Each structure stands twice: as structure tokens, then as C-alpha cells.
Amino acid sequence: AYSIADVTGLVAIDFMKPARIKVPEDCANVLRWHQAISSRPSAAA
């Protein structure tokens, strides 16, 4: 299940892409989390 923090974080990071802002490479846990959440079928909806 997603928490409100998961939804907010996913949207925030996805909105960074058009602005050409990247999550810093030293934020390995954030990058891992985003990959895991983004790969879920419900994230594609």
C-alpha cells in the first residue's frame, strides 16, 4: 500500500524531470525507493 508520503514523493520527483532537476547520486536510498515505487503497476495509472 502507498502512504501519502509515497504519493507526494513520487509526484515531486516525477515533476523534477521536466525541470531538468535530478536527485543527487548520493541520495541512494531515495533513488532506490523511487525505482521500486515507479516499477509498481499502480504507479503507471
N, CA, C and O atoms as a CHARMM CRD file, in Angstrom:
* protein
*
  180
    1    1 ALA  N      0.83900  -1.19000   0.00000 PROA 1      0.00000
    2    1 ALA  CA     0.00000   0.00000   0.00000 PROA 1      0.00000
    3    1 ALA  C      0.87900   1.24700   0.00000 PROA 1      0.00000
    4    1 ALA  O      1.96500   1.26700   0.58000 PROA 1      0.00000
    5    2 TYR  N      0.39500   2.25200  -0.64400 PROA 2      0.00000
    6    2 TYR  CA     1.08600   3.53700  -0.67900 PROA 2      0.00000
    7    2 TYR  C      0.68800   4.37100   0.53400 PROA 2      0.00000
    8    2 TYR  O     -0.45200   4.30900   0.99400 PROA 2      0.00000
    9    3 SER  N      1.61900   5.13700   1.03600 PROA 3      0.00000
   10    3 SER  CA     1.28400   6.12800   2.06000 PROA 3      0.00000
   11    3 SER  C      1.17000   7.47800   1.36000 PROA 3      0.00000
   12    3 SER  O      1.55700   7.60500   0.19800 PROA 3      0.00000
   13    4 ILE  N      0.65200   8.46600   2.03800 PROA 4      0.00000
   14    4 ILE  CA     0.56900   9.80500   1.46300 PROA 4      0.00000
   15    4 ILE  C      1.97600  10.33600   1.18200 PROA 4      0.00000
   16    4 ILE  O      2.17300  11.11400   0.24900 PROA 4      0.00000
   17    5 ALA  N      2.94400   9.91900   1.98500 PROA 5      0.00000
   18    5 ALA  CA     4.33300  10.32500   1.74700 PROA 5      0.00000
   19    5 ALA  C      4.86100   9.71000   0.45100 PROA 5      0.00000
   20    5 ALA  O      5.59800  10.36400  -0.28600 PROA 5      0.00000
   21    6 ASP  N      4.49200   8.45800   0.16700 PROA 6      0.00000
   22    6 ASP  CA     4.90200   7.82000  -1.08600 PROA 6      0.00000
   23    6 ASP  C      4.33000   8.56400  -2.29000 PROA 6      0.00000
   24    6 ASP  O      5.04900   8.84400  -3.24900 PROA 6      0.00000
   25    7 VAL  N      3.05500   8.87800  -2.24000 PROA 7      0.00000
   26    7 VAL  CA     2.40400   9.57700  -3.35200 PROA 7      0.00000
   27    7 VAL  C      3.02100  10.95300  -3.54900 PROA 7      0.00000
   28    7 VAL  O      3.32800  11.34100  -4.67600 PROA 7      0.00000
   29    8 THR  N      3.20600  11.68900  -2.46400 PROA 8      0.00000
   30    8 THR  CA     3.78500  13.02900  -2.55000 PROA 8      0.00000
   31    8 THR  C      5.20800  12.98000  -3.08000 PROA 8      0.00000
   32    8 THR  O      5.57900  13.78000  -3.93900 PROA 8      0.00000
   33    9 GLY  N      5.99900  12.05700  -2.58000 PROA 9      0.00000
   34    9 GLY  CA     7.38300  11.92700  -3.03800 PROA 9      0.00000
   35    9 GLY  C      7.47200  11.52200  -4.49400 PROA 9      0.00000
   36    9 GLY  O      8.29700  12.05500  -5.23700 PROA 9      0.00000
   37   10 LEU  N      6.64000  10.59200  -4.91000 PROA 10     0.00000
   38   10 LEU  CA     6.64000  10.14400  -6.30300 PROA 10     0.00000
   39   10 LEU  C      6.28500  11.29200  -7.23800 PROA 10     0.00000
   40   10 LEU  O      6.95800  11.50500  -8.24600 PROA 10     0.00000
   41   11 VAL  N      5.24100  12.02500  -6.91000 PROA 11     0.00000
   42   11 VAL  CA     4.83300  13.16200  -7.73800 PROA 11     0.00000
   43   11 VAL  C      5.91900  14.23000  -7.75600 PROA 11     0.00000
   44   11 VAL  O      6.22800  14.77900  -8.81400 PROA 11     0.00000
   45   12 ALA  N      6.49600  14.52700  -6.61300 PROA 12     0.00000
   46   12 ALA  CA     7.53700  15.55900  -6.54400 PROA 12     0.00000
   47   12 ALA  C      8.74000  15.18800  -7.40600 PROA 12     0.00000
   48   12 ALA  O      9.24700  16.02300  -8.15400 PROA 12     0.00000
   49   13 ILE  N      9.19500  13.95700  -7.30800 PROA 13     0.00000
   50   13 ILE  CA    10.35900  13.54000  -8.09700 PROA 13     0.00000
   51   13 ILE  C     10.00600  13.48700  -9.57900 PROA 13     0.00000
   52   13 ILE  O     10.82500  13.85900 -10.41900 PROA 13     0.00000
   53   14 ASP  N      8.80600  13.03200  -9.91100 PROA 14     0.00000
   54   14 ASP  CA     8.41100  12.99800 -11.31900 PROA 14     0.00000
   55   14 ASP  C      8.28000  14.40800 -11.90000 PROA 14     0.00000
   56   14 ASP  O      8.57400  14.61400 -13.07700 PROA 14     0.00000
   57   15 PHE  N      7.84900  15.37200 -11.10300 PROA 15     0.00000
   58   15 PHE  CA     7.76700  16.76000 -11.57500 PROA 15     0.00000
   59   15 PHE  C      9.14600  17.39700 -11.72500 PROA 15     0.00000
   60   15 PHE  O      9.27700  18.42700 -12.38600 PROA 15     0.00000
   61   16 MET  N     10.16400  16.80700 -11.12700 PROA 16     0.00000
   62   16 MET  CA    11.52200  17.33300 -11.28200 PROA 16     0.00000
   63   16 MET  C     12.05800  17.08600 -12.69100 PROA 16     0.00000
   64   16 MET  O     12.89700  17.84900 -13.17000 PROA 16     0.00000
   65   17 LYS  N     11.59000  16.03700 -13.35700 PROA 17     0.00000
   66   17 LYS  CA    12.10600  15.66900 -14.68400 PROA 17     0.00000
   67   17 LYS  C     11.92500  16.77600 -15.71700 PROA 17     0.00000
   68   17 LYS  O     12.90100  17.13600 -16.37600 PROA 17     0.00000
   69   18 PRO  N     10.71700  17.34100 -15.89600 PROA 18     0.00000
   70   18 PRO  CA    10.56800  18.40600 -16.89400 PROA 18     0.00000
   71   18 PRO  C     11.41700  19.64500 -16.57100 PROA 18     0.00000
   72   18 PRO  O     11.80300  20.38800 -17.47300 PROA 18     0.00000
   73   19 ALA  N     11.69800  19.85700 -15.30400 PROA 19     0.00000
   74   19 ALA  CA    12.51700  20.99900 -14.89100 PROA 19     0.00000
   75   19 ALA  C     14.00900  20.69400 -15.00400 PROA 19     0.00000
   76   19 ALA  O     14.84800  21.54600 -14.71100 PROA 19     0.00000
   77   20 ARG  N     14.33300  19.47300 -15.43000 PROA 20     0.00000
   78   20 ARG  CA    15.72400  19.01900 -15.58000 PROA 20     0.00000
   79   20 ARG  C     16.50800  19.09300 -14.26400 PROA 20     0.00000
   80   20 ARG  O     17.68700  19.44300 -14.23300 PROA 20     0.00000
   81   21 ILE  N     15.80900  18.75100 -13.19200 PROA 21     0.00000
   82   21 ILE  CA    16.43300  18.67600 -11.87100 PROA 21     0.00000
   83   21 ILE  C     16.57000  17.19500 -11.54100 PROA 21     0.00000
   84   21 ILE  O     15.60700  16.43800 -11.66700 PROA 21     0.00000
   85   22 LYS  N     17.74400  16.78300 -11.12500 PROA 22     0.00000
   86   22 LYS  CA    17.98200  15.37700 -10.81500 PROA 22     0.00000
   87   22 LYS  C     18.17100  15.18000  -9.31800 PROA 22     0.00000
   88   22 LYS  O     18.67800  16.05500  -8.61500 PROA 22     0.00000
   89   23 VAL  N     17.75300  14.01500  -8.85100 PROA 23     0.00000
   90   23 VAL  CA    18.03100  13.62700  -7.47100 PROA 23     0.00000
   91   23 VAL  C     19.53600  13.37000  -7.39700 PROA 23     0.00000
   92   23 VAL  O     20.06800  12.62300  -8.21800 PROA 23     0.00000
   93   24 PRO  N     20.22700  13.96600  -6.43900 PROA 24     0.00000
   94   24 PRO  CA    21.67500  13.75300  -6.33200 PROA 24     0.00000
   95   24 PRO  C     22.02600  12.26900  -6.18400 PROA 24     0.00000
   96   24 PRO  O     21.31100  11.51000  -5.53200 PROA 24     0.00000
   97   25 GLU  N     23.12500  11.88200  -6.79400 PROA 25     0.00000
   98   25 GLU  CA    23.56400  10.48600  -6.75800 PROA 25     0.00000
   99   25 GLU  C     23.85600   9.99700  -5.34100 PROA 25     0.00000
  100   25 GLU  O     23.76300   8.80000  -5.07000 PROA 25     0.00000
  101   26 ASP  N     24.20700  10.90900  -4.43900 PROA 26     0.00000
  102   26 ASP  CA    24.49100  10.47600  -3.06900 PROA 26     0.00000
  103   26 ASP  C     23.22200  10.21000  -2.25700 PROA 26     0.00000
  104   26 ASP  O     23.30300   9.84200  -1.08500 PROA 26     0.00000
  105   27 CYS  N     22.06400  10.39300  -2.86700 PROA 27     0.00000
  106   27 CYS  CA    20.78200  10.06000  -2.22900 PROA 27     0.00000
  107   27 CYS  C     20.34700   8.66900  -2.69800 PROA 27     0.00000
  108   27 CYS  O     19.26300   8.49700  -3.25500 PROA 27     0.00000
  109   28 ALA  N     21.20300   7.69700  -2.46400 PROA 28     0.00000
  110   28 ALA  CA    20.98800   6.34000  -2.97500 PROA 28     0.00000
  111   28 ALA  C     19.67100   5.73200  -2.49500 PROA 28     0.00000
  112   28 ALA  O     19.00400   5.03400  -3.25900 PROA 28     0.00000
  113   29 ASN  N     19.29400   5.98200  -1.26800 PROA 29     0.00000
  114   29 ASN  CA    18.04600   5.40400  -0.76500 PROA 29     0.00000
  115   29 ASN  C     16.83200   6.01400  -1.44600 PROA 29     0.00000
  116   29 ASN  O     15.85500   5.31300  -1.71100 PROA 29     0.00000
  117   30 VAL  N     16.87800   7.29700  -1.73000 PROA 30     0.00000
  118   30 VAL  CA    15.77100   7.95400  -2.43700 PROA 30     0.00000
  119   30 VAL  C     15.67000   7.40200  -3.85400 PROA 30     0.00000
  120   30 VAL  O     14.57300   7.11500  -4.33400 PROA 30     0.00000
  121   31 LEU  N     16.80600   7.25300  -4.52100 PROA 31     0.00000
  122   31 LEU  CA    16.80900   6.70900  -5.87900 PROA 31     0.00000
  123   31 LEU  C     16.29500   5.27000  -5.90100 PROA 31     0.00000
  124   31 LEU  O     15.53500   4.89100  -6.79300 PROA 31     0.00000
  125   32 ARG  N     16.70900   4.47400  -4.92200 PROA 32     0.00000
  126   32 ARG  CA    16.23000   3.08900  -4.82900 PROA 32     0.00000
  127   32 ARG  C     14.73000   3.05600  -4.58600 PROA 32     0.00000
  128   32 ARG  O     14.00700   2.29000  -5.22400 PROA 32     0.00000
  129   33 TRP  N     14.26100   3.89400  -3.65600 PROA 33     0.00000
  130   33 TRP  CA    12.83600   3.96300  -3.34600 PROA 33     0.00000
  131   33 TRP  C     12.03900   4.37000  -4.58400 PROA 33     0.00000
  132   33 TRP  O     11.01500   3.75600  -4.88400 PROA 33     0.00000
  133   34 HSD  N     12.49300   5.39600  -5.30500 PROA 34     0.00000
  134   34 HSD  CA    11.77600   5.87000  -6.48900 PROA 34     0.00000
  135   34 HSD  C     11.70100   4.77400  -7.54300 PROA 34     0.00000
  136   34 HSD  O     10.65900   4.59500  -8.17400 PROA 34     0.00000
  137   35 GLN  N     12.78100   4.04600  -7.73900 PROA 35     0.00000
  138   35 GLN  CA    12.77700   2.94500  -8.70600 PROA 35     0.00000
  139   35 GLN  C     11.77600   1.87300  -8.28500 PROA 35     0.00000
  140   35 GLN  O     11.02900   1.36100  -9.11900 PROA 35     0.00000
  141   36 ALA  N     11.75700   1.53300  -7.01000 PROA 36     0.00000
  142   36 ALA  CA    10.84500   0.49700  -6.51800 PROA 36     0.00000
  143   36 ALA  C      9.38700   0.92600  -6.65300 PROA 36     0.00000
  144   36 ALA  O      8.54900   0.14100  -7.09500 PROA 36     0.00000
  145   37 ILE  N      9.08300   2.15400  -6.28000 PROA 37     0.00000
  146   37 ILE  CA     7.70800   2.65400  -6.36000 PROA 37     0.00000
  147   37 ILE  C      7.27500   2.80700  -7.81300 PROA 37     0.00000
  148   37 ILE  O      6.14900   2.45300  -8.16400 PROA 37     0.00000
  149   38 SER  N      8.14900   3.32500  -8.65400 PROA 38     0.00000
  150   38 SER  CA     7.81600   3.55800 -10.06400 PROA 38     0.00000
  151   38 SER  C      7.56800   2.26700 -10.82600 PROA 38     0.00000
  152   38 SER  O      6.83500   2.26500 -11.81500 PROA 38     0.00000
  153   39 SER  N      8.16200   1.18300 -10.38500 PROA 39     0.00000
  154   39 SER  CA     8.00400  -0.08400 -11.09900 PROA 39     0.00000
  155   39 SER  C      6.70300  -0.80400 -10.75200 PROA 39     0.00000
  156   39 SER  O      6.36300  -1.80700 -11.38000 PROA 39     0.00000
  157   40 ARG  N      5.98000  -0.30400  -9.76400 PROA 40     0.00000
  158   40 ARG  CA     4.71100  -0.92900  -9.40000 PROA 40     0.00000
  159   40 ARG  C      3.64900  -0.59600 -10.44700 PROA 40     0.00000
  160   40 ARG  O      3.60300   0.53800 -10.92200 PROA 40     0.00000
  161   41 PRO  N      2.79800  -1.55000 -10.81800 PROA 41     0.00000
  162   41 PRO  CA     1.77000  -1.29300 -11.83400 PROA 41     0.00000
  163   41 PRO  C      0.85800  -0.11400 -11.48600 PROA 41     0.00000
  164   41 PRO  O      0.42700   0.61700 -12.37800 PROA 41     0.00000
  165   42 SER  N      0.56700   0.07300 -10.21800 PROA 42     0.00000
  166   42 SER  CA    -0.32900   1.16600  -9.83300 PROA 42     0.00000
  167   42 SER  C      0.31000   2.53800 -10.00900 PROA 42     0.00000
  168   42 SER  O     -0.39900   3.54400 -10.02900 PROA 42     0.00000
  169   43 ALA  N      1.62800   2.60200 -10.13800 PROA 43     0.00000
  170   43 ALA  CA     2.29600   3.88900 -10.35300 PROA 43     0.00000
  171   43 ALA  C      2.13800   4.36400 -11.78800 PROA 43     0.00000
  172   43 ALA  O      2.32400   5.54700 -12.07300 PROA 43     0.00000
  173   44 ALA  N      1.80200   3.46600 -12.68200 PROA 44     0.00000
  174   44 ALA  CA     1.64000   3.83100 -14.09200 PROA 44     0.00000
  175   44 ALA  C      0.26100   4.42100 -14.37700 PROA 44     0.00000
  176   44 ALA  O      0.03100   4.94900 -15.46500 PROA 44     0.00000
  177   45 ALA  N     -0.63900   4.33900 -13.43500 PROA 45     0.00000
  178   45 ALA  CA    -2.01100   4.80600 -13.67000 PROA 45     0.00000
  179   45 ALA  C     -2.11200   6.30600 -13.72700 PROA 45     0.00000
  180   45 ALA  O     -3.20200   6.84400 -13.91800 PROA 45     0.00000
